[in-house]
Amino acid sequence: MLLGIITLFPDMFNAITRYGVVGRSVRKGGLVIKIWNPRDFTYDQYHKVDDRPYGGGVGMIMMIQPLKRAINQAKNDLGCDAKVIYLSPQGKRLCQKYVYDLAYNNQALILVCGRYQGIDERLIKMEIDEEWSIGDYVLSGGELASMVLIDAMARVLPGTLKNRNSQKSDSFFENKLDCPYYTRPKIYEGMQVPSVLLSGNHRDINKWRLKYALGNTWIKRPDLLKKIQLTQEEQLLLTEFKNEYL
Ligand SMILES: CCN(CC)Cc1ccc(CNC(=O)c2csc3nc[nH]c(=O)c23)cc1
């Protein structure tokens, strides 16, 4: 997948291009990330990229021209059918199913990261195909949101995660939270690991994990439970969990 990033802070993206599954995917070439800085597309001596908003108000707005030139350069380099996404507080709220859609339905994406109070509306009208937000809280710019999107897409792209089932087990893939996990030591300050996990009986272990994933979801994110149709077995397990819990 080809990713073009338009940002005033290119170095921020070292945080994902150098580490972890994204870093590996970039090194292996599964993910190609190219970055353009609008400041490099200014011709005035101060390399101006922002200006005061017409009509007054706090903060500054990113100007059209440097962004437009940077986006055009990215389109030329990545191919003109690249979809242009603007990360913005006004955007559609990102969740796992949209991560899949974006990762699987686009050969190339250009991610425009805003700073200050945002960008000139005319640039949005002219150049932006889709606006996306990562949640209802206020960040300082679009860079962290872009990195969240890139990390989530990299995990679902073929060849990124070693064992495919870890993607399958990414619980948001099935609208369920994870079950509890344990590792050595077997006993810590008197607290034991549930014995079924030490039994080696994988049928019982999977059953226990499904029961506690459902129980966890019922306790911590009941809203997710409303979205899924539980199987007969899952309903039984959840009832068992509730009876033990209450
Ligand atoms: C809340 C929007 N605006 C109110 C006047 C101001 C504003 C705040 C923060 C920003 C910078 N944020 C992003 O660029 C951003 C890009 S994606 C995103 N997702 C969640 N929250 C976010 O703040 C963002 C831009 C405008």
Ligand as a Chemical Component Dictionary entry (heavy atoms), coordinates in Angstrom:
data_LIG
# 
_chem_comp.id                   LIG 
_chem_comp.type                 NON-POLYMER 
_chem_comp.pdbx_formal_charge   0 
_chem_comp.three_letter_code    LIG 
# 
loop_
_chem_comp_atom.comp_id 
_chem_comp_atom.atom_id 
_chem_comp_atom.alt_atom_id 
_chem_comp_atom.type_symbol 
_chem_comp_atom.charge 
_chem_comp_atom.model_Cartn_x 
_chem_comp_atom.model_Cartn_y 
_chem_comp_atom.model_Cartn_z 
_chem_comp_atom.pdbx_ordinal 
LIG C1  C1  C 0 -12.564 20.946 18.051 1  
LIG C2  C2  C 0 -12.250 21.617 16.740 2  
LIG N1  N1  N 0 -11.895 23.017 16.823 3  
LIG C3  C3  C 0 -12.716 23.771 17.764 4  
LIG C4  C4  C 0 -12.545 25.255 17.573 5  
LIG C5  C5  C 0 -10.494 23.373 17.073 6  
LIG C6  C6  C 0 -9.493  22.362 16.680 7  
LIG C7  C7  C 0 -8.918  21.583 17.656 8  
LIG C8  C8  C 0 -7.915  20.678 17.332 9  
LIG C9  C9  C 0 -7.529  20.578 16.018 10 
LIG C10 C10 C 0 -6.437  19.634 15.695 11 
LIG N2  N2  N 0 -6.974  18.263 15.644 12 
LIG C11 C11 C 0 -6.860  17.541 14.531 13 
LIG O1  O1  O 0 -6.272  17.997 13.550 14 
LIG C12 C12 C 0 -7.447  16.217 14.480 15 
LIG C13 C13 C 0 -7.309  15.488 13.344 16 
LIG S1  S1  S 0 -8.030  13.989 13.436 17 
LIG C14 C14 C 0 -8.572  14.238 15.013 18 
LIG N3  N3  N 0 -9.283  13.311 15.740 19 
LIG C15 C15 C 0 -9.642  13.675 16.958 20 
LIG N4  N4  N 0 -9.331  14.861 17.494 21 
LIG C16 C16 C 0 -8.600  15.812 16.801 22 
LIG O2  O2  O 0 -8.334  16.902 17.341 23 
LIG C17 C17 C 0 -8.194  15.505 15.467 24 
LIG C18 C18 C 0 -8.102  21.313 15.012 25 
LIG C19 C19 C 0 -9.117  22.235 15.355 26 
# 
loop_
_chem_comp_bond.comp_id 
_chem_comp_bond.atom_id_1 
_chem_comp_bond.atom_id_2 
_chem_comp_bond.value_order 
_chem_comp_bond.pdbx_ordinal 
LIG C1  C2  SING 1  
LIG C2  N1  SING 2  
LIG N1  C3  SING 3  
LIG N1  C5  SING 4  
LIG C3  C4  SING 5  
LIG C5  C6  SING 6  
LIG C6  C7  SING 7  
LIG C6  C19 DOUB 8  
LIG C7  C8  DOUB 9  
LIG C8  C9  SING 10 
LIG C9  C10 SING 11 
LIG C9  C18 DOUB 12 
LIG C10 N2  SING 13 
LIG N2  C11 SING 14 
LIG C11 O1  DOUB 15 
LIG C11 C12 SING 16 
LIG C12 C13 DOUB 17 
LIG C12 C17 SING 18 
LIG C13 S1  SING 19 
LIG S1  C14 SING 20 
LIG C14 N3  SING 21 
LIG C14 C17 DOUB 22 
LIG N3  C15 DOUB 23 
LIG C15 N4  SING 24 
LIG N4  C16 SING 25 
LIG C16 O2  DOUB 26 
LIG C16 C17 SING 27 
LIG C18 C19 SING 28 
# 
